[in-house]
Amino acid sequence: MIEFRLPALGADMDEGTLLEWKVKPGDRVKRGQVIAVVDTAKAAIDVECWQDGIVHQLIAEPGQKLPVGALMATLLEEGEKVGAGETAPPPAATPTPPQATERRRISPAARKRAAELGLDPERISGSGPQGAVTLEDVEKAAAQKSVAAGAAPVAAATQSAPARSIEMRKTIAAAMSRSKREIPHYYVSEDIPLAQMLAWLQAQNAQRPLSERLLPAAVLLKAVARAVKDFPELNGHYLEDGYHPASAVHLGVAISLREGGLVAPALLDADRKPLTLLMQALADLVRRTRAGSLRSSELGAATITVTNLGDQGSQAVFGVITPPQVALVGFGRIAERPWAENGGLKALPVVTASLSADHRVSDGHRGALFLRQLADWLQRPEELAK
Amino acid sequence: MNPGELRNLVITTLQGIAPEVDGAKLRDDLPLRRQVDLDSMDWLNFLLGLNKALGVEIPEADYARLTTLAALLDYLQHKLKG
């Protein structure tokens, strides 16, 4: 029997509300298949299965709030049989109340309202003292239930915009406070001339239809992914037992949301993707982040984050590291600036790249070498294209 | 396509990317990206949307000219005639 638990959804998302199951008992599922949609403070997330199997029992119920690691369902391995009388009953037939060891605390008003709405108070997660179910929890569960029943565009319907915005700010504040409390940050920066890179990009784009054009952002991301390969102390996770460098480069990309706030899902294996593919993956990631259809595997995965203020941004940005990562690269606006070289002065497009990194793992000297390496890569765009 | 229809189509395409845009409040003579928060990916998607709706190819070399809504409408009108 395989226990399917709510996977980690990144440092700043430690719980989620099940919105919808995409599978039912008896369904055959494949590794990587989306089997549930879970709402978090930041966005609705498509939760993927991490191995092949057959759905045995759906334990979590739509509307239920679950901490990361909570048992959501059981799956059978290929060929596995269940004992007599145990064959995958429909979930409704075997109610599994959340944390139901004793009767839930519930306010009289909440109990009355739950009865009016036809909700089982035992199944509503409580946010009051000692997990007590409040009137607000009942209303929330009712709203989520109707959303889940109506299914359709989940992301748009999950939480009201102001509620989402408040939750989002709280979530960001919690993760960033933790970062500043635990990570001794240091910062270095470097101005990088981009004349060659932009000329190369322009020549490339002149031959490409709109749908295949490259943005400078994609080239910057690729350069970071290639440069960090030589700096394992910047690419990995700092956990309770110390630092674990990562073998793959999964770039967390800070993506702002139109309604405010940001999410930093991972661009997986960014160092190995040819530029055209990386650009498509980036466009897809931005689109899905804003449409609210990110996948669980994209959320806890990032090994280093990049924040890019873009052409409407300011000159430089010094970011806050996302734990448990140990580094963040920031790019300001690409702009024409005076550039002194060989005793002469000229005007060139320049970007200021910064590195925020963790002193527990590296120091400013290595950070500076990394930025130099990044600058070198950006002078060889044709090599980044591969 | 008359100028009014073209403007409506451009606004609708823009709203597909920036739903908060109010076509009536948008000034045609001021830089578009000062009025609407569009990053480079949004801008690319906006042009891609216009390309799909109108069949007009927009070379990157022309981006610099397309600062205001008026300039963009003028540019598209020329392309459609040509």
Chai-1 contact restraints between the chains, C-beta under 6 A:
chainA,res_idxA,chainB,res_idxB,connection_type,confidence,min_distance_angstrom,max_distance_angstrom,comment,restraint_id
A,N205,B,E60,contact,1.0,0.0,6.0,A-B,restraint_1
A,L210,B,L47,contact,1.0,0.0,6.0,A-B,restraint_2
A,L210,B,L48,contact,1.0,0.0,6.0,A-B,restraint_3
A,L210,B,N51,contact,1.0,0.0,6.0,A-B,restraint_4
A,L215,B,S40,contact,1.0,0.0,6.0,A-B,restraint_5
A,V286,B,M41,contact,1.0,0.0,6.0,A-B,restraint_6
A,G310,B,D39,contact,1.0,0.0,6.0,A-B,restraint_7
A,G310,B,S40,contact,1.0,0.0,6.0,A-B,restraint_8
A,D311,B,S40,contact,1.0,0.0,6.0,A-B,restraint_9
